[in-house]
């Protein structure tokens, strides 16, 4: 067999294996951008303190919520919200305060997770303000139209009596529609084998 062919075949196998290994470190990707397994598990445990084990279904459900969060962040970046001076100033101020506390060394993974969580949390808030909350508050006519189309859900009450409830329901509808459009716009790939491994590992 030709030595050059053997070498090429070996390299192909090597890079495929390397690619599979790299993907195993990610629980999902959005448009090719990875969601680190370690980051996801850190966020999950942070929000589920006291749980000793977790099922595959629980991880899968939480991952879908986390992907929704990441989609909003991706959209915020696509809109350039991360380039705004006010955003940069807010992040710099938070990082200065975090370092001043001297509770977490800046060269640790946890520090990076905390900073990333704050960066993305602010972006998520800003894009939701633009796409949902601000839109609801500024468009009273759309709110009344929503109330009229869903009046059967409000037991004959008048709009002014339950405006707050209508606002909440309309926001939920806007968010659901927005998330559906983002899931169409961005390519999502979930690493099922990594999820199963994480669930199995938590049970040991």
C-alpha positions in Angstrom: 0.0 0.0 0.0 1.2 3.5 -0.9 2.9 5.1 2.2 1.5 8.5 1.2 -2.1 7.0 1.1 -1.6 5.4 4.5 -0.4 8.7 6.0 -3.4 10.6 4.5 -5.8 8.0 5.8 -4.2 8.2 9.3 -4.5 12.0 9.3 -8.2 11.8 8.3 -9.0 9.4 11.1 -7.0 11.5 13.6 -8.8 14.7 12.7 -12.2 13.0 12.9 -11.3 11.6 16.3 -10.1 15.0 17.4 -13.3 16.6 16.2 -15.4 14.1 18.1 -13.3 14.7 21.2 -13.8 18.5 20.9 -17.6 18.1 20.4 -17.8 15.9 23.4 -16.7 18.9 25.5 -19.7 20.8 24.4 -23.3 20.1 25.3 -24.6 22.0 22.3 -23.7 24.4 19.6 -25.6 27.4 18.2 -24.6 28.4 14.6 -21.3 26.5 15.4 -20.7 28.5 18.6 -20.2 25.9 21.4 -21.9 25.8 24.8 -19.3 24.3 27.1 -20.4 21.3 29.1 -18.5 22.7 32.2 -20.2 26.1 31.9 -23.6 24.5 31.4 -23.2 22.2 34.4 -21.9 25.2 36.5 -25.0 27.2 35.7 -27.3 24.2 36.3 -25.8 23.5 39.8 -25.8 27.2 40.7 -29.6 27.2 40.1 -30.2 23.7 41.6 -28.4 23.9 44.9 -28.7 20.8 47.1 -29.5 18.3 44.3 -27.2 15.3 44.5 -28.2 13.7 41.2 -30.1 14.8 38.1 -31.9 12.8 35.4 -31.3 13.0 31.7 -34.8 14.5 31.2 -34.2 17.2 33.8 -30.9 18.2 32.1 -32.5 18.2 28.7 -35.3 20.4 29.8 -32.9 22.8 31.4 -30.7 22.8 28.4 -33.6 23.9 26.2 -34.2 26.8 28.5 -30.5 27.6 28.5 -30.5 27.5 24.7 -33.4 30.0 24.6 -31.2 32.3 26.8 -28.2 31.8 24.5 -30.3 32.5 21.4 -31.3 35.9 22.9 -27.7 36.6 23.6 -26.8 35.7 20.0 -29.5 38.0 18.7 -28.3 40.8 20.9 -24.8 40.4 19.5 -26.2 40.3 16.0 -27.8 43.7 16.7 -24.5 45.1 17.9 -25.7 45.6 21.5 -22.4 44.4 22.8 -20.6 47.2 21.1 -22.5 50.0 22.8 -20.5 52.2 25.1 -23.1 52.0 27.9 -22.8 48.2 27.8 -19.0 48.2 27.9 -19.0 50.6 30.8 -21.5 48.5 32.8 -19.4 45.3 32.3 -16.2 47.1 33.2 -17.8 48.5 36.4 -19.0 45.0 37.4 -15.6 43.5 36.8 -13.9 46.2 38.9 -16.4 45.5 41.7 -15.8 41.7 41.5 -12.1 42.1 41.6 -12.3 44.5 44.6 -14.2 41.9 46.6 -11.1 39.6 46.3 -13.3 36.5 46.9 -12.5 34.8 43.6 -9.2 34.8 41.8 -9.4 36.3 38.3 -7.4 33.4 36.8 -10.0 30.7 37.8 -12.7 29.1 35.7 -15.4 30.2 38.2 -14.4 33.9 37.7 -14.7 33.5 33.9 -18.1 31.8 34.4 -19.3 34.6 36.6 -18.1 37.3 34.2 -19.6 35.6 31.2 -22.9 35.1 33.0 -23.0 38.8 33.8 -22.0 39.9 30.3 -24.7 37.6 28.7 -27.3 38.5 31.3 -27.0 42.2 30.6 -27.2 41.5 26.8 -30.3 39.3 27.3 -31.9 42.0 29.4 -31.1 44.7 26.8 -32.4 42.8 23.8 -35.6 41.7 25.7 -36.2 45.4 26.6 -36.0 46.2 22.9 -37.9 43.2 21.5 -40.5 42.6 24.2 -40.9 44.8 27.3 -40.4 48.2 25.6 -42.6 47.2 22.7 -45.5 46.2 25.0 -45.3 49.4 27.1 -45.1 51.7 24.0 -47.9 50.0 21.9 -51.1 50.3 23.8 -53.2 49.7 20.6 -51.5 46.3 20.1 -52.1 45.5 23.8 -55.8 46.3 23.4 -56.0 44.2 20.2 -54.4 41.3 22.0 -57.0 41.7 24.8 -59.8 41.8 22.3 -58.6 38.6 20.6 -58.2 36.8 23.9 -61.2 38.3 25.8 -62.5 34.8 26.6 -59.5 34.2 28.8 -60.5 37.2 31.1 -64.0 36.3 32.2 -65.6 39.4 30.7 -63.5 41.8 32.7 -62.7 45.2 31.2 -59.2 46.0 29.8 -58.5 48.7 32.4 -59.3 46.4 35.3 -56.7 43.8 34.3 -54.2 45.7 32.2 -51.3 44.3 34.2 -52.4 40.7 33.6 -52.9 41.4 29.9 -49.4 43.0 29.7 -47.9 39.8 31.2 -49.8 37.5 28.9 -48.9 39.6 25.9 -45.3 39.6 26.8 -45.3 35.8 27.1 -46.9 35.5 23.7 -44.3 37.9 22.1 -41.5 36.0 23.7 -42.8 32.6 22.6 -43.1 33.9 19.0 -39.7 35.5 19.2 -38.0 32.3 20.5 -39.7 30.3 17.8 -38.3 32.6 15.1 -34.8 32.5 16.7 -34.9 28.7 16.7 -35.6 28.9 13.0 -32.9 31.5 12.3 -30.1 29.8 14.2 -28.9 26.3 13.7 -29.0 24.4 17.0 -27.2 21.1 17.6 -27.5 19.2 20.9 -24.9 16.7 21.9 -27.2 14.0 23.2 -24.3 11.6 24.2 -22.7 14.3 26.3 -26.0 15.0 28.1 -26.4 11.3 28.9 -22.8 11.2 30.2 -23.5 14.2 32.4 -26.6 12.7 33.8 -24.9 9.3 34.4 -22.0 11.1 36.1 -24.2 13.0 38.5 -25.8 9.8 39.6 -22.5 8.2 40.7 
